[in-house]
Amino acid sequence: MWDQRYSIPDYLFGTEPADFLRREAGVIPSGARVLCVADGEGRNSVWLAGQGMRVTAFDASPVGVEKARTLAAERGVDVAFNVTGVEEWDWSRQYDAVVAVFIQFAPPDLRDRLFGWLGQAVRPGGVLLLHGYAPRQVDYGTGGPPSRENMYTTDMLRAAYDGWEILRLDDYDAEIDEGPGHSGRSALVDLVARKPGGRG
């Protein structure tokens, strides 16, 4: 499905980073090791590399990853791209920051495991930046899957990362324009959280 969606001539979600990432990336120091999860055509990983981060990214779609490599070359940045799904990734590798933007392909059983994997991949003292849709997004129809159960709530995220320092947790509506895949009024949920321990 994703290979087919990414096969359009243009970029499905545009070539600029999610507004959330541009706004919140200040919590990630320059030179940090960053993992971008299910990063599709590379808009977020390529932008982070342009900000001086050492970025690793993966996606299950070879078509998406090839477009990401093209975008990185056009921008003159290096990203370590990988073709793999979330269930095959080596989550024991830890990073200063893990970025997961609109990864709501995961139904509840996989999502619960994925939340654990994301947390595992953050080093102690590192940060998680997670951005997705709230359940009412299904009514807006401006992006994301048509499944309320795949969406996020603030209570869900607070419980998933209990014991972490919550730097931002918000549920809000905003107009977004991120290519044909995400466009219009959207119901959004943001989490920025720091893992306990480490040097901060």
N, C-alpha and C positions, 0 to 999 in steps of 0.2 A: 504493500500500500504506500509506504513512504517513498520508495523508489519512484513510483508513478507520480506521486504528488510533487516530488522534487525535480521531475523531468521537464518542467516548464522552462522556457528560455530565461525568464527572469528569476529572481530570488523570491521564494514563496513568502518568507517573512521579512524581506528587505535585507539590506546590507549594513544597516546601522544597529547598534546594540539596543536591547530593551531599555526603555526609559528608566525602569527600576534599577538596572545595572549602572547606568550612567550616573544616577542619583546617589547610589549607595556604595559605589566602588571605593570611595575614600577610606573605608575601613580596611582595605587591602593595601599593605605597603608596597611601594615600587620594588620590583625584584622578587616578589613573593612567588612561591610555587602554587599554581592555581589549577584545579581540575574543573573543566566544563562538561557537565553530564548531558548526554543526548543532545548535542549542540547543533545537529542538523547541518545547515549550510554555512555555519561558522561565524555568524554575525557577532556573537558575544565573545567567543574565544579570540577572534582576530582583533577586535577592539581592545580587549584586555592586553594582548601582546603589544599593541601599539602604545599602551600606557606603561610599558616597561615590565610587565609581568612575564614570568616563565610559565607558559601555558601548555597544558596537556588537555586534549579534547577527544571525545569519542561519540560515535553515533552508529546505529545499526545499519544505516542506509549507505551503501557504497556510492550511490549517486549524490547524496547530500554531502558526503565527505569529500568527494572529488570537487564539488562546487566550493566547498570550504577551502580546499587547497588552492584553487584558482583565486579566491578572494584574498587569501593570505599573500599570495605571490603579487597580486595587484597592489596590495598595501605595503609590500616590502617588509613583512614580519614573518617570524618563525613560530609555528605552533606544531607540537607533536600530535598529529592526528592519528586516530585509530578507528578501525571499523570493527565494532563489537556492540552487542546489546548489554543492557544493564545486568542481566543475569550471568553474563560471561566475564564481566570486568573484574579485575583483581582489586577488590576493595580494601585489601590489607595495605596498599600503598597510601601513605598519608601526605596531605598537602596543607599549606598555610591557609588556603581558602578553597571551598568547594562551591561552585555556582551551578544552580539548577533552575532553569527558566522554562516555564510551560512544559513540564514533563508529565502531563496528565493523561498520557496514554495508559498509565498503570491503573488497573482496577484495584479495589480495596485490598485484596490479599497481597498482591504484588507491591502496592504502594506502602503498606506497613513494613514489608521487608526492605523496600527501597529507602524509606526514612532511616532505618537502622544502618543500612550500608552508607548512606550519605554521612551520617554521624561518625561512623567508623573511619571514613576517609579523611576526616578533619583531624589534624594533629592537636594535641592538648594546647589550648591557648589560641588556636586558629578559629576561623569564622566560616559559617555557612550562610550563603545568600540563596534563598528559595523564593520563587515568584510564580504565582499561578492564579487560577480562577476560583471564585467563590461559586456555590451552587446556583445562584440566580443567573449566572452567565448563560445557562441553557436557555433562559427566556430571552436574552438579548440576541443570541445567535450570531455573534460577531467574531467567533473563533472558538477553538477548543472542541472537545468531543461532546456529543449530545447526551452525556451521562452525568447526572448530578452526583452520583456516588463516587465519581473520579475526582471531584473538586475538593478544595480545601476550606476549612474553617479555622478561625483563630484558636478555638478551643482544641481542635485536633492537633494543631502544630505546637501549642503550648504543652500538651500532654506528651507528644512525641519527643520533645526536647526538654523535658523536665530536668531541672538542675543546671541547664545552660544559662548564661547571662543573655537575656533578651535585649538586644539593642534596638530592634524595631519589630513590631508585630501589628499589622494594620489590615483592615478590610475596608475597601473604598471603591467608588466608581470613578472612571476616568475615560476620556477619549484617547484612543491609541490609533496610530497609523503605522503599522509594521508589515508592509507588503499586503498582498491580497489575502494572506492567511489570517491576519489579525488586523481588523480595521473597524473602528466605530466605538460606541459606548461599551465599556467592558467592566465587569465586576471582578476586582483584583484583590489578591491577598499577598502580602509581603511578610517575609520573616528574615531578619538578620540576627544571628545569634552567635555567641562566642562559647566555644567548648571549655569546660572547666580544666584547670591545671595548666602546666606549661609556663612560658614566660610572658604570655599575654600579647 
